[in-house]
Amino acid sequence: MPRDLYDCTAAELATRSVEYLQRDTPPSTAAEWLADNGYDAAPVYADDDPIGFIHKDDVTTDDDGDTLEDHLTPLTIGYMISGDTSFTDVLSALIENPVYFLGGHNHVTGILTRADLNTAPARIYLFDRITYLEEHLRELILDKKSDWKTTPVTADELDEIEGRYEDAQAANVALAELHYAQFSTLETIVTSVEACWQACGFSTKGGADSRLHDVTDLRNDDAHANLLVENTDSNEFLSSGRTTENLYDTLETINQVLTNLQEAGYAPETVEAHRTV
């Protein structure tokens, strides 16, 4: 992508202050400890060596076993992740397993779970890309639908845009009026103009409506500090709230639309360069 975007790796997302359990811990004690600390999982050590991990679903306070040996999952390579793993690869991995571990010098140095997708690095990463997409959509609309006020934008939305534009004019910092439209308004315009949604790479209006609406919802949750992943336990059809898989799919939409618009010449940097030549 033409300009540098904020990047985010597994190491930045993972919890780095790692607490662990000894293998002789009673399962009921482990269950209570996980619940009290709000942990999804924790490594299990035999003296100074990690031998596996325990997930909150593996034990209950009713367990009467003597140790964690019968409950832990071996800490194999399948549950390890490199600290420099990209955000998109982290998302893909977390769809498959709910927890991963970072390691170094024979110790667990970090724990990565689906809940970590609600932390600041993930929010910054996603908001930066959504903002960049917003810039591309403005350039697209100005080219394909310069009379965008004739689209199904509501009167209230137009009043708000005009108000923000007038405030910017008064402060002598005004940009084009479309710059004061919210992302949801850009979504309305793009999905109502065939030339726009086709340029984004959508084959049907319905597909454009659905997928860009998901981006709008994510953008609003990100901006208002709502949960980005609302359901960390299930991807079943009847589950409620955004899952890790939903988040992955929405990020895929963002990246695919960005690629399509850049290839079509709607990258803001490219358009600006053409305007100043």
Phi, psi and omega in degrees: 000143189303316179257157181289131176250153178300131179253160185210129182243173179301322182296325179285330181277326190292150171286122187263339178273094191264120172257151184220167178249149172275150186294342179271009177290131176299139181305321180295323177294320179297317180298317180294320181295317178298315181295316182297327182265356180070029181269140173279326184203163178205146176288155177244131183248150166251102189060250184254010185242131176288133181239350181171194177214161178239135177256153183301335179279352185273341185222155175226166180290351178269350181298135182243018177293164184280325183219181179273358185308319184279355186245339187282158174257129180302142183274075182273174182300333181294342179252012177255149179220141180287144181296336181264014176298133183290163182298317181295323178289327175298314179302313180300318180294319183289343172292323183282316181227145183278351184211143175222163181232142171261144183224162176184138179053046176063023178224156173279122183253352179194153177235129181241121178232172179298330179296335180291348177286353177261012183267171186302316181302320178294319181297316181295316180303310184290318183294325178298318180288324178293320178297320178295320176299319179302319179297319178296318181296324177298315180297321178298312182296317180299330179276314187272333185214070182297333176267051186297344179289349178271358177279177184288037173284134185288161178298321179296318178298318179296320178298318180294319178298313181296324178295315179294324179294317179295322176298319179292322177298318181297329179270002180061037179229026187286142170251186176301146187303327181296339179295346182258012174272140178285165182301321181298327177289320176299321177301314180301316182294311184299317183284350179261353183241113186303319181297330179285308184289334175290321178297332178285347179103008179272142182267343178220156176296321180299319178296319178297314179305308186294311187285322177287331175295323176298321178294318178299315179299316179296317180300316181292319178295320179295312183294330184255018175059031172276167180297135175275323172246114185263342182225106183264002188253335191211144172246018182292158184303323185270003179290155181246151179086158181291130179259174176301320180294320176300317180297318178300314181297320180291321176296322176301318177300313180303310183294320181293318179294318177302313180300315180298317182288326177293318179295332179274358176092020183256015173294130184307320181296320180293315180297317180297320180297318179295324182290331185266355179285000000 
